[in-house]
Amino acid sequence: MITKRLLILPLIVLLALSLSACGKDKPTPTAEPQAAPATSTPVPPTSTPVPPTNTPVPATSTPAAAQPSDTSTRKVDASNTFAEPSAVLDAYRIRGRFQITTTYSDTTTTSQDMTLDGAFVKADNAYGSNRSFQMTIKDGDTVDDVAIYEIGDWVSARSQGQWITVGRDNAGNFTAMPDLLVGLVDQFALEGDKAQNLGDDPVSGQPAVHYRIDDISMFQDLAQIAPDSQEVIDSVTMDVWVAQDGNYILKYNVQAAVSNVKETDASGADTMTSQAVDWSYEIYDANGDVTVELPADAPEPGAVSIPGFAEGAFPLPEGGQLAANAIGMPEVTSDLSQDELVKFYSDAFAALGWDFSGDFGLYQVSKGDVSFSMFIDVADNGKVRAQIFADQ
């Protein structure tokens, strides 16, 4: 897992680059999502894969850039507010990579690496588009492939071979990591002498203006690294290409080196390390033949799947409802008290030949080789709920 200190450089780059890229889908008014209200109750331990959600996603709104009558021949003004690609393109693909290499005092290294491929196409739905992301996340010897599809009113996500679906109003729970590469902030500040205009430099044949920023002091200020701090930004170089036709960020590449970073080695001891970051992103196939479709193995959007039970066969108390919650997990809500819901499921599972055991709200449900966990508590709205977590 990337440590808190490792996240400093993404923060630096986000603040300094202030990229505006794919943009957040903002729907026209729709029905309330089916997800249950959020709660501060701790979720019980589970190995059920959930796409990464620990990267904070600030709420942003990107102002549309004013477009001159002929954008194909003008030079990009470094002080402009850049347009979101989704505002000026009907379709495009994206690719990116975020890699951090940590070098320890004994010269051994570790690496965290995420690659991203994605697609965007405008669509006639409440969100105005469909999007997809495929990520490969490597942390040492651990590799996970994550796929996220935002189609119509639904998000379908796969991690570690498991699929979950959730209403698209909760897409931010799933797209935080790809959005880190796509870009989170509204405006790319290139004023004054901080950015060098390197002139025309086409990207894959598309006219673009190339900018570069390598002022270390600016990054130290943005990251709030004090002059006497042990962490030292040794170098940062950001190259950014702005499309002349459409005035959006077409490509960027960030390379940085930091020293005196405290880390924990394999033995658990604190040690000082150096770290190198390589972060890149590019839009291609602009207005090309792009489609976003669910793969054949994806479940029907909105379907709630519980191991060992056919659709519609999971026992529910009178008046109880089964739906996916905000992170796509099956959840039963009920008007029963907490003790009454525990008693209901103890009896219902016993009648169906399932074992039901546990205490303090956390229960294990099993039959043969199939098992799942059930966490029964009271949500913030006062409703008793049973959250269901599939076991690996």
N, C-alpha and C positions, 0 to 999 in steps of 0.2 A: 504493500500500500504506500502511496506517496505521502510523505510526512508533511506536517504543517510547514516546516521550513522549505521543503521542496516546492510548496505552492506559492512561495514568495515571487518566484520569477514569472509564473503565469499572471499573478496580480500586477507585477510591474508592467508586463507587456499589455495587459488589458487596459490599464490606466493610460499608458503612453500611446499605444496604437489607437485605442478607442475605435476598433473596427466596427463597421456596420455591414453585416453580411446577410445571411438568409432571412433573418428577421423572425420575430415571433408572430405566429398566426393569431389573428384576432378575429373571432367569429362575429357574425351578426347575432342578435339575441336568439338563444335557443332554449330548449327545455332544461330544467335543472339537471345536473349530472346525477347518475345513480349512486355515486360513491357515498359512503357513510362519512359523517363529519370527522374531522381529524381529532385526535386525542393525545393527551400528554402521557397516557398510560404506557409504560414500557412494553414493547413487543417482546414476547418470549423468544429465546434463542431458537433459530431455525437455520437449516442449510438451504432452504428454498432460495434459488437465485433471484435476485431483483436487480435490474439494471442500475448502474451507479447513480446515487442521488446525493452524495455528500459534497458535491461541488456547488457552492452557493451561486444562485442565479439571480442577480439583481433585476428588479423590474425596470424595463427601459421602454422608451418610445422614441422611434427614430423619425425626426422630421423629414418630410420629403424635400429633396433638393430641387431648387428651381432650375429648370432646364432651358437653355437658350434655344433659339430656333434651329441652329445647326450645331449639334454636339459632335459631329464626326470630324470636324476640322479644327476645333478650338483646342487650346492648351488648357490643362487643368490648373485652376487656381489653388495654390496650396492652402488657402484659408477657407475653402469651400466646406460645407457640410455634405458628406457623401451620401448618395442614394443607396437604399437597400436593393440588392439585385432583384428581389422578388417584386419590387415596384416598377422595374424597367425591363425585365425579361419575362417571357412566358414560360420558359423552361431552361434548366441547366443541370449540370452535374458538378459535384465537388469532390476534392480529395485532399487529405491532410495527414499530418503526422505530428505527434508530440512525443519526444524522447528525452529522458533524463538519464545521464550516466554519472554514477557516483564512484569516485576513486578514493580508496582508503589509504592510510599511511603505509601499509605493507604492499601497495600498488595493486591490490586486488580491486575489482570493479563489480558493481551491480548495475542493472539497467531496468528502467520502467519504460515501456514503449507502447504507444497506441497509434494505430493507423485507422483512417476513416475514409470511407467512400459513401457518397450520398447522391440524392437526386431530388429535384424540385420541379413540379409542373403545376401550372394554374389549373383549377378545376371548378366546376359548377357545384360547389357545396358551401355550407355555412362558413367555412374557414377560407374559402377562396383558393385552396391549393391542396395537393397531396405531397408528402415528403417521405423519404426513406433514408436510413443510415445503416451501414454495416461497419462494425468496428472489430478489430482484433486487438486485444489487450494482453500484453505480455509483462509479467512481473517476475523476473528471474526465470525459474523453470515453469512457472504457472502461465497457462495460456487460456484465454476465454474469448469466444466469438459471440458478439452481441449484435442482434438485428432489431431495428425499430422501424415500424411502418405507421405513418400517420395518414390514414385514408378515410375520407368522409368524416363521420362523427366518432371514429374509434382510433385508438392506438393499440397495435399488437406488437409485443416485444418478446424476443427469445434470448435467453441466456443459459449457458450450460445445458442446452438441449431442451429447456422447459419454456413453454409459451404462457404468457398471460395477456389478457386484453383489458382495457380500461377506457372510459370515456375520454375523448380528446381534450376536454377542459382540464384534464390532469396531465397533459403531455409533458409539462415541465418536470414531473417526477422522473421521467425516462430520458429526456433529451439534454439533461444538464451537462453530461460529459461531451457529447458531440457539439453542443452549443459553445463549449469552451474553445474548441478549435474554430468554429464558425465565426465567433465574435460576439461580444455581449454589450458593448458600449455604443453610444450614439454617434460619436463624432471623432474624427481622426484629426488631431491638432498638429498642424505642420507649420505654424506661424513662425516668424522671426528667423533666427539663424540656427535653430535646432535641427532643421531638416535640410538636407542637400537635394536640390532638384537636379537629377542626373540626366534629364531630358527624355526624349522619345526612346522607348525600349519595348517593342511589341512582345506579347506573350502568346505563343502558339498562333502567330499571325494576326492577333488582335491588337490594334493600336492602343498603346498605354504610355503613361508617364511614370518614370521610375524615381522614387524618393528613398533617401537613406538617413537614418538617425543613429548616431553612435556616441552621444554625449552621456558618459557614465554618471556625471553628477545629477543629471535630470532624473535618471532612474533611481538613484539613491534617495532623492527627495520624494519621488512618487511612492517608493516602497517604505518611506519613513525609517530608513536605516540611518541611525545616528553616526556622526563622523568617528566616534570612538567605539562603534559596534564591532564585535569580533567578526561578523560576516563581512566579506569584501566582494563587491562586484568588480571583477577584474576586467571584464569587457562585455559589451552588448552591442550588437549590430542588427538593426532592423531595416530590411529592404521591403518596400511596398510598391506595388504597381497599381495604378488607378486607370481604369478603362476610360479612354477618351470618348467613346460612344456610350453614354449612359452614366458616367461619373460615379462608378461604384468600385469598391475594392476588388480587383481582379485576382490578385495574388499577394501573398506576403511570405517572408522568411525571416525568422528570428534565430540568432545564435548568441548564446551568452555563456559566460564562465563565472563561477562564484567560488571563493575559497573560504576556509575557516568556518565551515558549516558543521555544526554538531550533529552527529548521527549515532546510531547504536550498531555495533558490529555483531558478528555471528554469535559471539559469546555473551552478548547482552550488555557489554561495557560501552560507555560513552567514548567517542573518538571524534577527532576532527577530520573532515573530508573536504574534497573539492568536487564540484559538480558542473557538468556541462549540459546545456539545453539546446536542442535543435527542434524548432517549431515551424511548420510550414502549412500553407493552405492555398488552394487554387480553385477557381471556377473554370470549367471548360464545357464544351458542347453547348455554348450559349444559344438559346432558341433552337436547339437541335431536336432530334427525334427522341424524346425522353418519356418513359412510362414509369409509373409507380404501381406495382401490383403485389399482392400477398403471394408468397410461395405456396406450393401445393400442400405442404405439411402444416400450414398455419391453421389454427382453429377458427371457426366461424366467429367474426367479431361480436363481442357482447356475450359469448357463451361462457358459462361458469362451469369449470370442470373440477370434480372432486374425485380423487383416486378411489376406485372400487365401486363407484355409483354411476349408473347411466344418467343421462340428462333427464331431470325431473323426478329422479328416484330418491334423492337425498331426503331423509325425514325432516319435516318442519313442524313446529308446534302450531296450533291454531292461530291464524293471523300473522305467523312469522313470514319473513321475506328473505330470500337469498339473492345476493347481488355481489358484484366485484366492488371492493373498496377502492380508496384513492391510489393504492399501490398495486391494484389488480388482483389482490387475494380474495378468495371467496369469504363472504361474511354473512352471517344470519343475524337479523335484528328481530326483536320480539318484545311483546308487552308483558311477558312473564318476569318475575323477579329473578335475580341471579341464581338463588337456590332452586327455584322452580325449573329454570332452564337446564341446570345441571341434572336434576332428577329426570326431566323429560328425556335427555339424551342418554342417561344411564339406562333407562328402561327401553328406549327405542333401539339402541345399538344391541342390547342384550337379546331383544326379540329377533333381530336380524342375524344373530350369531357373531357379532363383533365384540371384542374386548374394549372396555372403557375404564381407564384407571387414571388416577392423579389426584391433585389437591391444590388448594389455593388458586383456583382459576385455570391452572394449566393441566391439560389432560392429554393422554396418549390413546389413540383409537387404532386398533389393528385387527386384521383378519387374514390369516395365512401370511403371505409375503407382502401384503399391502398395508401401509400404515400412514397416518397423518396425525398432526398435533392440532389441538383445539384450545383456544384461549378464550375463556368466558369472563367478561368484565362489564362495567357500566361506562358507556361513552359520555362525552361532555354534555350531550343533549338529554341525558337521563335514561336513554334507552339501553336495555341490556342487549349485548351482542355476543356472538361466538365467532371468533376469527379462526380460519382454517389454514394451516400451513402444511404443504406437502413435504414429506420426508424424502431424503435422497436414498 
